[in-house]
Amino acid sequence: MKNIKSLSLVVLMVLSLCLVGCDGLRKDDNKSQVSDVPSLKIGDKAPDFELVAQDGSKLTLADLKGKKVYINVWGSWCGPCLMEMPELEEVYQEVKKQEDWVFLSVASANDEALANSQTRDVSMEEIQSVANETGVTYPVYFEQNNQFMTDYLIRAFPTHIFINSDGTIANYGMGALNKTVVKNTLQQVK
């Protein structure tokens, strides 16, 4: 009986930890977090990036100048990432025709050509396959040389990055989100 109570407590703690950060979006504009861990702050200039698609095409933040940008950072091994993807797809279907929006995702594949030494994910092909199986039609891009994860201070999966059309961070949050939270946050991006 004591083992069952201990096991129940462990399961409850693990489930609680999984839920932490589900609504991790910043609530106070222009205020930093109370933390010693570096973080992007609302209003910071978003770091430029160069991402690569599975077909080899490249995308930089500079290419998106003047657009509002939503980036979902995820891993193919991440349960909460996979759980939220169908709802993200629903939001994408609503905004994809809006010319002022770019909606995309970033993963860190282990392909040798990408030189991501700090990834625990699989190849671009396998990641894209997971996205396809999940029903994702929004673009999937991949970082190179661990650069995106480093520059955007990614510490958890999934992470959500919202960038204003002037290239500043509109919002930044860690943890799984539902479509209502994403849609409401998209409306706050300028």
C-alpha positions in Angstrom: 0.0 0.0 0.0 2.9 2.3 0.8 4.4 1.7 -2.6 1.1 2.5 -4.3 0.9 5.8 -2.4 4.5 6.6 -3.3 3.9 5.8 -7.0 0.7 7.9 -7.0 2.6 10.8 -5.6 5.4 10.5 -8.2 2.8 10.3 -11.0 1.0 13.3 -9.7 4.3 15.3 -9.5 5.3 14.3 -13.0 1.9 15.3 -14.4 2.1 18.6 -12.5 5.5 19.3 -14.1 4.1 18.6 -17.5 1.4 21.2 -17.1 3.8 23.9 -15.8 4.2 26.6 -18.5 1.2 25.6 -20.6 0.3 29.2 -20.6 3.8 30.5 -20.4 3.3 33.5 -22.5 4.5 36.8 -21.0 1.8 38.9 -19.4 3.6 42.2 -18.7 4.8 44.2 -21.7 8.4 45.4 -21.4 9.1 43.7 -18.1 11.7 41.1 -17.6 11.2 37.8 -15.8 12.1 37.4 -12.3 14.9 34.9 -13.0 18.6 34.6 -13.3 18.2 32.6 -16.5 18.6 34.8 -19.7 15.4 35.3 -21.6 14.1 37.2 -24.6 11.9 40.1 -23.4 8.9 41.7 -25.0 10.2 44.6 -27.1 13.7 43.1 -27.7 14.9 43.1 -31.2 14.4 39.5 -32.5 17.7 37.9 -33.5 18.0 37.3 -37.2 18.1 33.6 -38.2 18.9 31.5 -41.2 16.7 28.4 -41.4 16.7 25.6 -44.0 13.8 23.7 -45.4 14.0 20.0 -46.2 14.3 21.0 -49.9 17.3 23.1 -49.1 15.7 26.5 -49.5 16.6 29.0 -46.9 14.7 31.5 -44.9 15.9 34.5 -42.8 14.1 36.8 -40.5 15.3 39.6 -42.8 13.3 37.9 -45.6 10.2 38.4 -43.5 10.7 42.2 -42.9 7.4 43.9 -42.4 5.5 40.7 -41.6 4.1 39.4 -38.3 5.7 36.1 -37.5 4.7 33.2 -35.4 7.2 30.4 -34.8 6.5 27.1 -33.1 9.7 25.4 -31.8 9.2 21.7 -31.3 10.8 18.3 -31.3 9.5 15.1 -32.9 10.1 13.3 -29.6 8.1 15.9 -27.5 4.7 14.7 -26.4 3.2 18.1 -25.6 4.5 19.4 -29.0 2.7 16.6 -30.9 -0.4 17.1 -28.8 -0.7 20.8 -29.7 0.1 20.5 -33.4 -3.5 19.7 -34.6 -4.7 22.9 -32.9 -1.8 24.9 -34.3 -2.8 23.6 -37.7 -6.3 24.9 -37.2 -5.0 28.4 -36.4 -2.7 28.2 -39.5 -5.6 27.4 -41.7 -7.3 30.6 -40.5 -4.3 32.9 -41.0 -2.4 31.4 -43.9 -4.1 33.6 -46.5 -3.3 36.8 -44.6 -0.4 38.4 -46.4 0.9 40.2 -43.3 1.4 36.9 -41.4 4.1 34.2 -41.6 3.4 31.0 -39.6 6.1 28.4 -39.3 7.8 25.8 -37.1 11.5 25.1 -36.3 13.1 21.9 -35.3 16.7 20.8 -34.8 17.4 17.8 -37.0 20.5 15.6 -36.6 21.5 15.6 -40.3 25.2 15.9 -40.6 25.0 18.7 -43.1 23.1 20.8 -40.5 25.9 20.4 -37.9 23.5 20.5 -34.9 25.6 19.0 -32.2 23.2 19.7 -29.4 20.0 18.1 -30.8 18.3 15.0 -29.5 16.0 14.8 -32.6 16.1 12.7 -35.7 16.7 13.6 -39.4 14.9 16.3 -41.4 13.1 13.6 -43.3 11.9 11.8 -40.1 10.8 15.1 -38.5 8.9 16.1 -41.6 7.3 12.7 -41.6 6.1 13.2 -38.0 4.7 16.6 -39.0 2.9 15.1 -41.9 1.5 12.3 -39.8 0.2 14.9 -37.3 -1.6 16.7 -40.2 0.7 19.7 -40.2 0.7 21.7 -43.4 2.5 24.8 -42.1 6.1 25.1 -43.1 8.7 23.2 -41.1 12.2 24.6 -41.1 15.4 23.4 -39.5 18.2 25.2 -37.6 21.9 24.9 -38.5 24.9 24.8 -36.2 22.6 25.0 -33.1 22.2 28.7 -34.0 18.4 29.3 -33.7 18.1 27.4 -30.3 21.1 29.4 -29.0 20.0 32.8 -30.3 16.4 32.4 -29.2 17.4 30.9 -25.8 15.3 27.8 -26.3 15.2 25.9 -23.0 12.0 23.9 -23.3 9.8 22.3 -26.0 7.5 23.5 -27.3 8.4 27.2 -27.3 6.3 29.8 -29.1 7.7 33.0 -30.5 5.6 35.9 -31.7 7.4 38.7 -33.6 6.0 42.1 -34.5 6.2 43.4 -38.0 9.0 45.8 -36.8 11.2 42.8 -35.9 10.7 43.0 -32.1 9.5 40.3 -29.8 5.8 40.5 -29.3 5.6 37.5 -27.0 7.6 34.4 -26.1 6.4 31.4 -24.1 7.3 27.9 -23.2 4.8 25.0 -22.9 2.0 23.5 -24.9 -0.7 26.0 -26.0 -4.2 25.6 -27.3 -5.7 27.3 -30.3 -7.5 29.9 -28.2 -4.3 31.1 -26.5 -2.5 31.2 -29.8 -5.3 33.1 -31.6 -5.6 35.6 -28.8 -1.8 36.2 -28.8 -1.7 36.6 -32.6 -4.3 39.4 -32.2 -1.8 41.2 -29.9 1.0 41.1 -32.5 1.5 44.5 -34.3 
